[in-house]
Amino acid sequence: MGSREGLALRQLALEALEKSTKMFELAFKLQTQGNQVEAERVRNDARTQRNISTILMTEENYQEVDSNSVSSQRYPGIINFSAQVRH
């Protein structure tokens, strides 16, 4: 994987994380104002954004491990970690 693809995934993950943080802050404000229903809806959307961030970072890490394992196959003592992680 090229570093651009990894950076793009990382950037998307950070954006989703930032969005979820702002949404959690909004949910807290709604909760303190007594709007329980809207606060719960925003919290659920924030959790979704947090999950998206986690998935994107996981994918970026898998791709990084895969690209690193190709170069490490030249050394017989090094384990291919990407194969172990996915199984």
TIMI-99123 format. One record per residue: residue in one letter; x, y, z of N, C-alpha, C, O, CB in turn. Coordinates in pm, whole numbers, padded with zeros to 5 digits, always signed. Glycine has a CB too. Example, Ala and Ser with C-alpha at 12.3 -4.5 7.8 and 13.67 -1.06 7.14 Angstrom:
<rs>
A+01319-00569+00780+01230-00450+00780+01320-00330+00780+01424-00332+00846+01131-00447+00905/S+01285-00225+00708+01367-00106+00714+01290+00003+00787+01341+00114+00804+01408-00060+00572/
</rs>
This chain:
<rs>
M+00084-00116+00000+00000+00000+00000+00088+00123+00000+00189+00127+00070-00095+00000+00120/G+00051+00220-00078+00125+00345-00077+00090+00425+00046-00015+00407+00108+00096+00424-00202/S+00179+00514+00081+00156+00594+00201+00039+00689+00185-00023+00728+00284+00281+00672+00236/R+00006+00728+00061-00108+00817+00039-00239+00752+00080-00324+00817+00142-00116+00859-00107/E-00255+00624+00047-00378+00555+00084-00391+00544+00235-00499+00562+00291-00382+00415+00020/G-00280+00514+00300-00281+00504+00446-00312+00637+00511-00389+00644+00607-00147+00454+00495/L-00254+00743+00458-00282+00876+00511-00427+00915+00488-00488+00980+00573-00189+00979+00448/A-00482+00877+00373-00622+00908+00344-00714+00837+00443-00808+00897+00495-00658+00869+00200/L-00687+00710+00469-00768+00637+00567-00753+00697+00706-00851+00712+00779-00729+00488+00569/R-00632+00730+00742-00608+00790+00873-00679+00924+00886-00737+00955+00990-00457+00808+00898/Q-00675+01005+00779-00743+01135+00781-00894+01117+00797-00957+01188+00875-00712+01215+00652/L-00952+01023+00723-01095+00996+00736-01130+00948+00877-01233+00986+00932-01139+00893+00633/A-01045+00865+00933-01067+00815+01069-01064+00929+01170-01149+00935+01260-00962+00708+01106/L-00968+01019+01156-00959+01133+01247-01078+01227+01232-01128+01280+01331-00830+01210+01223/E-01124+01247+01110-01242+01330+01088-01365+01269+01154-01443+01341+01217-01267+01349+00938/A-01383+01139+01141-01495+01072+01205-01485+01080+01357-01585+01097+01426-01503+00925+01160/L-01364+01068+01408-01342+01079+01553-01376+01220+01603-01441+01236+01706-01197+01043+01587/E-01330+01322+01530-01361+01459+01568-01511+01486+01563-01567+01551+01652-01288+01557+01475/K-01575+01434+01459-01720+01451+01447-01793+01385+01564-01886+01442+01620-01770+01392+01313/S-01750+01265+01600-01815+01196+01711-01795+01272+01843-01886+01277+01926-01761+01053+01724/T-01678+01330+01861-01652+01406+01984-01745+01527+01992-01802+01554+02098-01504+01452+01989/K-01761+01598+01881-01852+01713+01880-01996+01668+01904-02073+01737+01972-01842+01788+01745/M-02032+01555+01848-02168+01504+01867-02192+01463+02012-02301+01486+02066-02194+01384+01773/F-02092+01403+02077-02107+01368+02218-02121+01495+02303-02200+01496+02398-01985+01286+02266/E-02048+01599+02269-02062+01726+02341-02201+01783+02324-02261+01833+02419-01957+01826+02292/L-02254+01776+02201-02389+01823+02175-02491+01739+02253-02585+01794+02310-02420+01817+02024/A-02472+01610+02254-02563+01522+02328-02564+01558+02477-02669+01556+02541-02524+01375+02309/F-02448+01589+02531-02439+01629+02671-02518+01757+02696-02591+01767+02795-02292+01647+02712/K-02503+01855+02607-02577+01981+02622-02727+01956+02614-02804+02011+02694-02534+02082+02513/L-02768+01874+02519-02911+01842+02508-02962+01773+02634-03072+01801+02681-02936+01753+02385/Q-02881+01683+02687-02918+01611+02809-02937+01708+02925-03034+01698+03000-02810+01506+02845/T-02844+01802+02940-02854+01897+03050-02971+01994+03033-03021+02049+03130-02724+01976+03063/Q-03014+02013+02908-03130+02099+02881-03262+02023+02898-03370+02081+02890-03121+02157+02740/G-03252+01892+02922-03371+01812+02944-03429+01747+02820-03537+01688+02826-03474+01896+03005/N-03360+01755+02708-03409+01696+02584-03351+01555+02571-03257+01532+02494-03372+01784+02460/Q-03407+01462+02646-03353+01325+02655-03360+01251+02521-03267+01180+02482-03429+01246+02761/V-03472+01267+02451-03492+01192+02326-03388+01232+02221-03324+01147+02160-03635+01214+02271/E-03372+01364+02202-03274+01411+02103-03132+01380+02147-03046+01348+02064-03290+01562+02080/A-03105+01388+02276-02972+01355+02328-02938+01210+02297-02825+01180+02257-02964+01381+02480/E-03033+01120+02316-03010+00977+02287-02984+00955+02139-02897+00876+02102-03130+00893+02334/R-03060+01024+02053-03041+01010+01908-02902+01057+01868-02834+00990+01790-03149+01089+01831/V-02859+01172+01920-02727+01225+01887-02617+01134+01941-02516+01112+01874-02711+01368+01944/R-02637+01081+02062-02538+00987+02119-02522+00864+02031-02411+00817+02007-02580+00943+02262/N-02634+00811+01981-02627+00694+01893-02552+00726+01764-02472+00646+01716-02768+00642+01860/D-02579+00844+01708-02506+00885+01587-02357+00904+01617-02273+00872+01534-02566+01016+01530/A-02326+00956+01734-02186+00974+01774-02116+00840+01787-02001+00825+01747-02177+01053+01906/R-02185+00742+01844-02127+00607+01856-02100+00548+01717-01998+00481+01697-02221+00514+01936/T-02191+00573+01624-02170+00525+01488-02043+00587+01428-01963+00517+01366-02292+00557+01399/Q-02026+00717+01446-01906+00784+01395-01781+00730+01462-01678+00714+01397-01915+00936+01417/R-01788+00701+01592-01673+00645+01664-01639+00507+01608-01521+00474+01593-01703+00637+01817/N-01741+00427+01579-01718+00295+01520-01656+00306+01381-01568+00228+01346-01849+00216+01512/I-01703+00401+01303-01646+00423+01169-01498+00458+01182-01415+00407+01106-01723+00536+01093/S-01465+00544+01275-01326+00581+01298-01241+00459+01333-01131+00442+01280-01316+00685+01409/T-01293+00376+01421-01220+00255+01462-01199+00161+01344-01090+00106+01326-01295+00182+01574/I-01302+00142+01264-01292+00053+01147-01189+00106+01048-01108+00029+00995-01429+00038+01078/L-01191+00236+01022-01096+00294+00927-00952+00280+00977-00862+00249+00899-01129+00441+00903/M-00930+00303+01106-00794+00289+01160-00750+00143+01157-00633+00114+01132-00788+00344+01305/T-00842+00052+01183-00809-00090+01176-00768-00129+01034-00669-00200+01014-00928-00176+01222/E-00844-00081+00936-00811-00110+00796-00675-00050+00759-00595-00114+00691-00920-00054+00702/E-00649+00071+00804-00520+00133+00776-00408+00052+00839-00303+00033+00777-00516+00278+00829/N-00428+00003+00960-00326-00078+01026-00304-00210+00953-00190-00253+00936-00366-00105+01171/Y-00413-00276+00909-00398-00400+00832-00317-00375+00706-00227-00453+00673-00536-00457+00795/Q-00348-00267+00635-00276-00238+00512-00130-00207+00540-00043-00246+00462-00341-00122+00438/E-00103-00139+00648+00036-00109+00684+00112-00237+00717+00226-00254+00675+00041-00011+00804/V+00049-00325+00793+00113-00452+00829+00137-00535+00703+00243-00595+00687+00026-00531+00930/D+00037-00538+00613+00054-00614+00489+00171-00560+00408+00251-00639+00356-00074-00608+00405/S+00184-00430+00396+00293-00374+00316+00427-00398+00385+00528-00419+00317+00272-00224+00292/N+00430-00395+00517+00555-00420+00589+00593-00568+00583+00712-00600+00579+00542-00376+00734/S+00495-00657+00582+00526-00800+00582+00587-00844+00450+00665-00940+00447+00402-00881+00612/V+00554-00778+00341+00612-00813+00211+00763-00791+00215+00839-00876+00168+00547-00730+00097/S+00806-00680+00271+00949-00654+00276+01018-00739+00381+01137-00768+00369+00976-00507+00303/S+00945-00781+00485+01008-00860+00592+01020-01007+00554+01087-01082+00625+00928-00846+00721/Q+00958-01051+00445+00967-01191+00405+01107-01230+00359+01138-01348+00344+00867-01220+00294/R+01191-01132+00338+01330-01161+00303+01407-01219+00420+01511-01283+00402+01399-01035+00253/Y+01356-01197+00541+01424-01242+00662+01348-01362+00720+01235-01345+00765+01435-01128+00766/P+01407-01479+00720+01335-01600+00760+01288-01602+00904+01193-01673+00935+01421-01718+00736/G+01349-01527+00993+01310-01530+01134+01192-01440+01169+01145-01441+01282+01425-01493+01218/I+01145-01361+01073+01038-01266+01101+00904-01329+01066+00888-01388+00959+01059-01134+01023/I+00808-01316+01158+00674-01373+01139+00588-01278+01059+00597-01156+01076+00608-01405+01276/N+00504-01332+00971+00408-01252+00896+00289-01223+00988+00198-01304+00999+00363-01324+00765/F+00292-01108+01051+00190-01073+01150+00052-01054+01089-00048-01083+01154+00230-00948+01223/S+00044-01006+00967-00088-00981+00908-00166-01112+00893-00288-01112+00909-00073-00912+00770/A-00100-01219+00863-00169-01348+00852-00223-01392+00987-00333-01447+00995-00076-01456+00794/Q-00146-01370+01093-00190-01408+01226-00306-01322+01274-00399-01374+01336-00076-01398+01324/V-00302-01195+01247-00404-01102+01293-00539-01133+01229-00642-01124+01295-00364-00958+01262/R-00540-01169+01105-00665-01191+01032-00725-01330+01057-00838-01356+01017-00642-01172+00882/H-00651-01419+01123-00705-01554+01146-00733-01576+01290-00778-01683+01328-00610-01660+01096/
</rs>
